């Protein structure tokens, strides 16, 4: 046990297989979390570290029985009901009705927007409901219901009813393990799953070992979806209520520009890297007939549960880049996106779908008429505690090497696969030389950062570096003030989106390391201002003839991160001395100070990617 104590103290080891990644993702402050883990540690010790078994004899690579990882849930004889059917079939509504009528309950969804929407719906129905995501926690006094992103699923608490939305994402290479954890770990009397029929088989196989009852309810689409026999041909033929789907930011803005310059239409845009708050407002603009924004140009993010009043889906292409190469859309992807057209009870109850090019119509029609192939496996990933113990048996290996070896050698049942760990390995390699505890290193490695975004990765390295010095990580130490104007080019908008990611990362870390990341309120304020600038920029970017002068991107005065590795910046600059109260102005003060309602420019703390 001596080598183990070098990495993690036993009193802090939780029921590894009980809490899973909730150990890291729970929003509890560190001190409260430590107290909880100390109290629950006996479960872990009784299972893995009994006096009759030494750590060297425990097979930590055996992941073949993940249902045993959640003993609290196994004490329940759960009734599991799976609601399956196409988009707009009412399956989610039925599950949410069970949640609304329950004495206590939890909703787990794939998006912050969905969790926010469910919390709002519950509270409007006089069912007090708290909101918990990786970036925020809004507790409602007296609430016995929670709406959260699936990664935040609380497997240590009993609820009468649980709902897991978009359960087919259990097969996702990156996030599927979180759905598996929620499916096996939620300690509820009644569990409702919503999703595609393709997930029925794999869910049935997983639940065969739990002792739960399992039933499937199938739904038909409430309103018709008509595949059109003619292609659009030209964007000049779009009509109010149309949604054009593209698969890159460049294509989205190119299409937006073409439509706004050739037609009398204004476009809202939705894509994955937009801040969630901005996506919500863009959706609201499109749904509001009085807003003047009557066309939506979106990525495949439009297919994930957003409530949209879409008359017709138009595929600009049926191919997408998957990070490695161009590939054709799968049947499931085409059906998920096409199904967003037409919404029961909306202005467009009958939906239509077509393509820009006539050459794509045969594949579209074939996909819509084809059953989705059953999912073959679900994602799985070990908890921090298992990795800690495995690392203790390899004291001379870096965390990156430990993780890589664990992933390569772990044994799983055929219905599971190990989650994609590439981003974790990239971060682990980047932080290898920093003097961090194993727990803190793991937390930085699982933080939600876009490893392809150089500004965000540079910020993460600087945050971890400052944290490793056992100092408070203030925003003033890391980034410097700048006057940022409303972005009028795609490049400027992309830089502002990267800044938003940096601020979200700081907030995420502040919820888990509150003693070190002490500027949470300032980061939240700056994040909101950043989102407002992005929203205004979306109205300008892509237009052929802006009404106001277009500023050169050099006028954005972006300031650089301090002290990050040469792979991100070329030199270290000194933090400018300034009055922080001036830098962190309130948005209302800015409105009054500027003398107008729109924010043309704002004081933000801005990192810069040195090209």
N, C-alpha and C positions, 0 to 999 in steps of 0.2 A: 504493500500500500504506500510505501514511501515515495515511489516515483509518481504515483497518482496525485499526491498532495502538491507536487510542483506545478500542476496544471489547473486543478480545480479542487477546492476543499470539499470534503464529504458532506458537511452540514448544508452546503448549497446545492448538492445534487438533488434534483427533483425526481419524481417518478418519470424517468426518461420516456418510457413508452406511454406514459399517461398524458403528458403535456405536449410532447413532440415539439414542433417549431413554435408553439405558443409560448415557450420559454423565452424566445427572442422577440416574437411579434406582439406579445401582450403589452398593452399600454400602461400597465402598472409602473409607477416610478421604481427605480432600482431598489431603494430601501424596503419598500413594501413587498416587492417581488422576492427579495432575499428572505424576508421573514416567512413568506408563504412557502418558499422552497425548502427552508429549513424544517418547517413543520411537516411537509409532505415527503421529506427525504427518506423516511423509513420504508416507504413503498419501494423505492429504488434499491435500497440496501437489502431489503428482504428478498428481492427477486434476483439480484445479480451478485451481491457481496455478502452472502450469508457466511457464517463461520465455517461452513463445510465446503465452500467453494472459493478459491483464490482468483483474483482477476486474470491471472495468467492462464487459468483453465476455462474461463468463460469464452464462448465462441461469439464474439461480437459481430462477426460477419454473417451470422445466420439471421436472415430477414424473412424467413419463409412463413412465419406466423404473425403477421402484423396485427391481427385482430386481438392478440393477447397484450398488445401494447397499451390498451385502454381498459383496464380492469373496472373502472367506474362505469363505463358504458356497458360492460359485460354483465353488470349486476342488474341491468334492465332487460325486460322482455319487450323489446321495441316492436311497434307496429310500423313497418316501412311501406309507404304508398308511393308508387312511382307514376307520375302524370306525364304521359308522352303524347306527342302530336306535333303537327307543323306549327310554324309561327302564326300568331293570331287565332289560336284554337281555344283559348280560355283555360289552358292547363295551369298556368301560373296563377290566374285569378282564383281558381278553386283551391289551390294550395294555400294562398294567402288568406282566404276566407277561414280556413282551419286555424291559421295562425292568429287571425283577428279574434276568433271566438275562444281561444285558449286562455287559461289563467296566467300562463307565462310562456314565453317563446323566443326563438331566435331565427333570424333570417340571415343566410349566408349567400352572397352573390359574387360574381366575378368582377364587378366594377364599383367604384366609389359612387358613381352616378346612380346606379341601381340601389345601393344601400341607402343613399340619401333620399331617393324617391320613395322607397318603402317606409322609411322612418317618417317622412312627411305624411304619407297616406295613413299610416297608423295613428299618428297624433291627430290628424284631422277627423279620424273616426272615433276620437276620444279613447284611444288605446295608447297609454303613455309608452313611448318607445325611445330608447337612447340610440345614438349613432356612434359606431366605433369603426374607424378605418386606420390604416397605417399612419396617416398624416393628421388625423384629428379624432377627438373624443368629445362628444356632446352628450353629457349625462342629463337625463330628465329626472327630476326628483320624483321618487315613487314609482318609477318605471320598472315593470317586470318583463318587458319585451326589449329586444335588442335587434338592430339591423346593422350588419357588418360585412366587410369584405371577407371572403372565405379564408384568407390567410390568418384572420384574427379570431377564427372560431374558438370559443371557450369550451374546452373539453373537460374542465374541472368542475363545472356547475350543472345542476339539474334544471331542465326546462320541461314543461309539459309538452310543448310542440316545437318542432324544428323544420325549417325549409332550406333546402340546398337548390339554388337556381342554376340552370345551364349545366346540369350534371354531366353532359357529354364531354365537358372540358376535363374530366378525369383522365382522358387520354392525351392531354396536352403535355408535350415534352418538358416545358418549363414550369407550368403551374399545376399539372395534374396531381402531384403529390398532396397539395393542399386540399383538393376535393376528396382524395382518398382518406386523408386524416379526418376531415369533417364527417365523411360517411361512416367510418369505423368508430370515431371518438365522441360524437355528440351524445351526451347522456340525456336522452329525451324519451318520453313515453310514446310519442308518435312522430315519425320522421317522414316528411314529404319531399320527394325529389321531382324536379321539373326538367324536361329536356327532350332530346331527340330519341326516337325509338331505337337508334343504333346502340344506345348505352344499356339497354335492358339486359342483354346477355352477360356483359361483364359485371354489372351490378349484382345480378343474380348469383354469379360465381363467387363474388367477394362475400356476399351475405350468407352463403351456404355454411360458413364456419362460425357465424355469430350467434345462432339460436334465435334470430329475429324472425318474425313473420313478414312475408313479402307479397305484395299484390301490385298488379299493373292496371292502370286505368288509361284507356286510349281515347283520344279526342280527334275530332275532325275540324278542319278549318271553318270558322264561323262565316267568313265571307269569301267569295270566289277569287282566285288568282288566275288571270288570263294571259297565257304566253302569246304575244302578238306575232303575226306571221310576216310582218314587214319591219325591217330595221329602221332606225331613226334616220340614218344617212348623213345628217348634218345637225349641228347643235342649234342652228337657226329654227329647227322644228320643235324645240322644247316648249312645253306648256306649263302653266301654273300647277304646282304640286309635284313636278317631276324631281326625281333624285338621280343624278349622274354619279356612278360609282367608278372611281379610278384607284390606282394602287401605288401611287407615289405622290409626294408633296408637289413635285414639279408639275406632274400631270394635272393635279387638282387645281393649281393656280393658273395653269395654261387654259384649262377648260373654263374656269371662272372668268378669265379675261375675255375669252372668245364669246361666251354667252352675253356678258355685260356690254361688250362693244358692238355686237351684231343684233341683239334683241333688246326689247324694252323690259328686261328682267334684272332684278338684283339677286345675288346669290349668297346664301349662308354656306359655311364650310364646316365639316367635321372630319377630323382625323386623329389618330392615336396620340401624337405628341402634343396636341393642344392641352392646356391646363383643363382639368375636369370642369372647373367653374365656367371657363370660356365655352367649352363644348355645350354645357347646359344652356347658356345664354344664346348660343347659335341655334340650338334646337328650338328654344322658345321663340326666337325671331321667325324661324321657318314655320312653326305651327300657328303663329299669330297672323291671321289674314290681313290685319290692319298695318302690319309692320313694313310692308313693301318688299320684303324678302321672300320671294315666292318660288325660288329654285334652290335645291340643296345639291352641293357637290361634296361628295364624301368618300372616304376610304372604306375598307371592309369593316371598320369600327361601327358602321351604321347597322350591321347585322346583329349586334349584341344588345338586345333587350331595350333599346331606347324607344320610347313611345313617340312615334312620328306620324304626322298626317301626310303620307306619301300616296300620290295617285298612281305613279308609274316608276318602276326601277329601270334605269338604262345602264347597261354595262358598257363602259368605254372600251373594255377589252375583257377577255376571259383568261388572261395570263397575269401572273404576278411574280415578282422577285422574292424569293423566300429567304434571302440572306446569303445564299450560295449560288443559285442560278435561277433563270426564268423557268416557270413551270405552269401547266394548265391548272385552273381552279378545280378543286375536287367537287364531286357531286354534293357533298354536305355543305361546302362553302357557297356554292351557287344557290342551293335551296334556302340556306339561312339568310342570305342577302336578299334574294328575290322575294322571300316571304314577308319582308317589311312593307311591301306595297299593299295598300288596302287595309283598313283597320276597322274592325267591327264598332259601329256607333260613331264613326268619325265622318268628316266631310266627304271622304273617299272610301266608302264601304267596299267597293269592288276594286281590286288591284289589278295592275297590268305590269308586264315585264317584257323588255326587248333589249336589243344590242345596238350599238352605234353602227357596226358593220354587218352586212348580211351574211358574210362568211361565218360568223359566230353563231348564227341562229340554230343550226342543227345541233351543236353541242348544248346550247341552252335548253332546247326542247327535250333532248334526250335526258339531260340531267334532271329536269323537273319531273320526268316520267319514271325515273329509276329509283328504286329503294336504296337508301343509304346502307353501305356495308356495315355489319356489326363491328363494334370496337373490339379489339383483341386483347388489350392490356391496359392497366391503370398505372399512373405514376406513383412512385414511392421514394421516400428519402428518410435517412436516420435522424434522430434528434441530436442536439448538441452533446448531451451526456454520453451517448454511445460513441460519438467521435472523440470526445475527451478521453474516455477510457481506452479506446483504440490508440489514440495518440500517446497515451502514457506507456503503452507497450512498445512504442517506437520513439524513444526520447531524443534520438539524434536526427530525426527527420523533420523537415519544415512542414508547416501546416498544409501547404499546397501539395507536397509529396504524400502526406498522410491521407488527404482527401482523395487524391488521384488513385492511390493504392486501394483505399477502402472501396471506392466506386468500382474499380476493376475486379476486385476479389469477392465482393458481397454476393451472397446466394439468395435468390428470390424464387418464389413460386411462379409458374408460367404466366399467370394472369397479371403479373406486375413487371414494371421496368424501372430502372433507376432514372431519376430526373436528370435533365441536361444540366451539367455543372460548369459549363465553359465560362460563364461570367464570374462564378465564384472563384475559379482557378486564376482567371485574369487578375482579379482584385487581390487574391492571396499572394500572387507573385509580386504585385506592385507594392504590397505592404510588408514583404518578407523581412526586411532589415529593421523595421520599427520595433521597439521594445514594448510589445503589447501582450497582455495576458491572453490565454487561449480563448477565453469567453469573449473578450472584447474583439479579438481578431475575427472570430466567427461572426459576431454581430456586424462588423464592418463588411464582411464578405457576403452577407445575405441582405444587405440594405438595398432598397429599390433604386439602383442607379443604372442609367443607360451607358453600358461600357463602350458604345460607339460614339458617345458624345464627349469630345475632348474637354470641354469646359466643365462638365459634370464630374468627369474622372479626375481632372486636376483639383477640383474642389474637394473631392473625397480624400485624395492623398493629403491635401493640406489639413483637412479636418482631423484625419487620423494622426498626422505628424504632430499637430498642436496637442491633441489629446494624449499622445504618448509621452509628452513632456510633463504630464500630470498638472497641467494648467487649465484654467477656464478657457474654453474656445469661444471667444466673442467674435462677432461678425467684423468688428473693427480691426482685429488682428489678421483677418484673412482677406477681406476685400475692401475696396476703397470707394468713396462716393463719386458719383458722376451724374450729370444732367442727361437724362435719356429722353429722346423725342419719340413721338408716335412713329413706329416703323412704316416705311413706305416702299420697301423692297423686300423680296423674299429672304435675302441674306440678313437684313436687319431684323426681320421678324423671327428668323431661325435663331439668331443670337439671343433675342429676348426670351424665346421659348427655352433656350438652354439656361439662361439665368433663372427662369422659373423653376427648372429642375434642381438647380443648386439650392434655391431657397426651400423647396420641398424636402430636399435631402437634409438640410439643417433642421427643419421642423421634425422630421422623422427621428433623427438622432436625439433631438432635445426631449422627445417623449420617452426615450429609453435611457438617456444619460443626462438627466436633468441637472445634476450637480456640475457637469462640465460645459454643456451647451446651454448657456444661461440667457441667450437673447431670443428666446422663442417668440415673445410678443412682437419684437422688432421684425423678426423674420416673417411672421404672419402678416404684419402690416405691409412690408415690402412686397410680399408675394401677392397680396391683393392689388396693390398699385401696379405691379408688373402685369397681372391679369387684365387690368383695365386698359393698359397700353396695348396689349395684344389684341383685345377686343376691337379697339379703335383702328388698329393697324389692319385687321382683317377686312374692314370696310374700304380700305385704300389699296391694299396689295392686290395686283392682278388687273386693276382697272386700266383701260387704255389711255385715258386722258384725265389724270388727277386734277381736281379743281385748284389745288394749292401746289406751291413749288415743292418739287421732290428734293429732299436733302441728300447730299452725299453721305455714304455710310461712315465716312471719317468724322462727320459732325456728330456722331453718336457719342463720342468721347468715352468709349468703353475703357474701363480701368482693369489692370491685370491682377491675377492672383499673386499672392506673396509667397515666395519661398518654395514653390513646387518644383518638381524635378525638371531637368532640362528637356525631357521629352514633351513637356507641355508648355513651358515658358523658358525664355533664354536668359533671364536675369531676375534677381530679387530686387524689388523696390521697397522703399520705406513707406509705412502707412502714413497717409497724410493726416496731420493734426487738424481736427475740425470739431465743431460742436455737434455731438450726436443727436441732440434734440432737433437741430436744424436738418440733419440728414434724414431722420426718421419722422418726416412730417406726416400728419394725419391727412387722409385724402380730402376731407372736408376743408381743412385749412388750405390745402393746395387749390381747391376750387375757388375759395374766397380770395386767395392771394393772386391767382391768375386772372380773376375777374370774368371767368366764363365757365360753362358747365362741363365742357369736354377737357380732358387733360392733354394738352399739346406736348408738354414736357414735364418730367417729374424728377425729383431727387431720389435716386436709387443707389444701393451699394452694388456695383456691377463688376463681375469678373470679366476678363477678356481672353479670348483664345488667340494667342500670338501665332500668326500664320507663317 
